[in-house]
Amino acid sequence: MDSEYPIKLFDFAGISTYPLESRKSKVHVEMFGKVLDGSENVLAFISKLPHILAGESLRNLIRAILYARSTGKP
Protein backbone atom coordinates (compact mmCIF):
# COMPACT_ATOMS: atom_id res chain seq x y z
CA MET A 1 0.00 0.00 0.00
CA ASP A 2 1.43 3.37 -0.98
CA SER A 3 1.50 6.27 1.45
CA GLU A 4 -0.27 9.47 0.54
CA TYR A 5 2.65 11.36 2.10
CA PRO A 6 5.88 11.39 0.13
CA ILE A 7 8.86 10.07 2.06
CA LYS A 8 11.84 12.38 1.89
CA LEU A 9 15.26 11.11 2.91
CA PHE A 10 16.94 13.11 5.65
CA ASP A 11 20.28 14.71 4.83
CA PHE A 12 22.76 14.00 7.65
CA ALA A 13 25.55 16.05 6.05
CA GLY A 14 25.05 19.09 8.30
CA ILE A 15 24.94 17.16 11.57
CA SER A 16 27.92 17.09 13.88
CA THR A 17 28.27 14.55 16.66
CA TYR A 18 30.11 14.39 19.96
CA PRO A 19 30.75 11.61 22.49
CA LEU A 20 27.91 11.03 24.94
CA GLU A 21 30.49 10.83 27.76
CA SER A 22 31.37 14.50 27.23
CA ARG A 23 27.77 15.62 27.74
CA LYS A 24 26.85 17.03 31.14
CA SER A 25 24.31 14.81 32.86
CA LYS A 26 21.70 15.82 35.44
CA VAL A 27 21.83 12.40 37.12
CA HIS A 28 24.86 10.55 38.45
CA VAL A 29 25.19 7.01 39.77
CA GLU A 30 25.80 8.34 43.29
CA MET A 31 22.27 9.77 43.25
CA PHE A 32 20.62 6.37 42.82
CA GLY A 33 18.95 4.60 45.74
CA LYS A 34 20.90 2.20 47.94
CA VAL A 35 19.99 -1.36 48.93
CA LEU A 36 18.56 -1.98 52.42
CA ASP A 37 19.74 -5.02 54.33
CA GLY A 38 16.34 -5.59 55.96
CA SER A 39 17.33 -4.79 59.53
CA GLU A 40 17.54 -1.02 59.12
CA ASN A 41 15.14 1.54 60.56
CA VAL A 42 13.00 4.19 58.87
CA LEU A 43 15.76 6.80 58.99
CA ALA A 44 18.09 4.45 57.13
CA PHE A 45 15.33 3.76 54.61
CA ILE A 46 14.85 7.48 53.96
CA SER A 47 18.58 8.10 53.69
CA LYS A 48 18.89 5.34 51.09
CA LEU A 49 16.13 6.64 48.84
CA PRO A 50 17.34 8.06 45.52
CA HIS A 51 18.42 11.70 45.60
CA ILE A 52 16.32 12.40 42.51
CA LEU A 53 12.64 12.87 41.70
CA ALA A 54 10.23 11.37 44.26
CA GLY A 55 12.99 10.39 46.69
CA GLU A 56 14.09 14.01 47.00
CA SER A 57 10.47 15.20 47.13
CA LEU A 58 9.79 12.89 50.08
CA ARG A 59 12.85 14.23 51.92
CA ASN A 60 11.65 17.80 51.32
CA LEU A 61 8.20 16.92 52.66
CA ILE A 62 9.71 15.36 55.79
CA ARG A 63 11.87 18.47 56.33
CA ALA A 64 8.81 20.72 55.97
CA ILE A 65 6.80 18.64 58.46
CA LEU A 66 9.65 18.63 60.98
CA TYR A 67 10.12 22.38 60.59
CA ALA A 68 6.39 23.01 61.05
CA ARG A 69 6.35 20.89 64.22
CA SER A 70 9.43 22.55 65.66
CA THR A 71 7.95 26.03 65.11
CA GLY A 72 4.55 25.09 66.56
CA LYS A 73 2.66 25.28 63.28
CA PRO A 74 -0.31 22.98 62.69
C-alpha positions as CSV (number, residue, x, y, z in Angstrom):
1,M,0.0,0.0,0.0
2,D,1.4,3.4,-1.0
3,S,1.5,6.3,1.5
4,E,-0.3,9.5,0.5
5,Y,2.7,11.4,2.1
6,P,5.9,11.4,0.1
7,I,8.9,10.1,2.1
8,K,11.8,12.4,1.9
9,L,15.3,11.1,2.9
10,F,16.9,13.1,5.6
11,D,20.3,14.7,4.8
12,F,22.8,14.0,7.7
13,A,25.6,16.1,6.0
14,G,25.1,19.1,8.3
15,I,24.9,17.2,11.6
16,S,27.9,17.1,13.9
17,T,28.3,14.5,16.7
18,Y,30.1,14.4,20.0
19,P,30.8,11.6,22.5
20,L,27.9,11.0,24.9
21,E,30.5,10.8,27.8
22,S,31.4,14.5,27.2
23,R,27.8,15.6,27.7
24,K,26.8,17.0,31.1
25,S,24.3,14.8,32.9
26,K,21.7,15.8,35.4
27,V,21.8,12.4,37.1
28,H,24.9,10.5,38.4
29,V,25.2,7.0,39.8
30,E,25.8,8.3,43.3
31,M,22.3,9.8,43.3
32,F,20.6,6.4,42.8
33,G,19.0,4.6,45.7
34,K,20.9,2.2,47.9
35,V,20.0,-1.4,48.9
36,L,18.6,-2.0,52.4
37,D,19.7,-5.0,54.3
38,G,16.3,-5.6,56.0
39,S,17.3,-4.8,59.5
40,E,17.5,-1.0,59.1
41,N,15.1,1.5,60.6
42,V,13.0,4.2,58.9
43,L,15.8,6.8,59.0
44,A,18.1,4.4,57.1
45,F,15.3,3.8,54.6
46,I,14.8,7.5,54.0
47,S,18.6,8.1,53.7
48,K,18.9,5.3,51.1
49,L,16.1,6.6,48.8
50,P,17.3,8.1,45.5
51,H,18.4,11.7,45.6
52,I,16.3,12.4,42.5
53,L,12.6,12.9,41.7
54,A,10.2,11.4,44.3
55,G,13.0,10.4,46.7
56,E,14.1,14.0,47.0
57,S,10.5,15.2,47.1
58,L,9.8,12.9,50.1
59,R,12.9,14.2,51.9
60,N,11.7,17.8,51.3
61,L,8.2,16.9,52.7
62,I,9.7,15.4,55.8
63,R,11.9,18.5,56.3
64,A,8.8,20.7,56.0
65,I,6.8,18.6,58.5
66,L,9.7,18.6,61.0
67,Y,10.1,22.4,60.6
68,A,6.4,23.0,61.1
69,R,6.3,20.9,64.2
70,S,9.4,22.6,65.7
71,T,7.9,26.0,65.1
72,G,4.5,25.1,66.6
73,K,2.7,25.3,63.3
74,P,-0.3,23.0,62.7
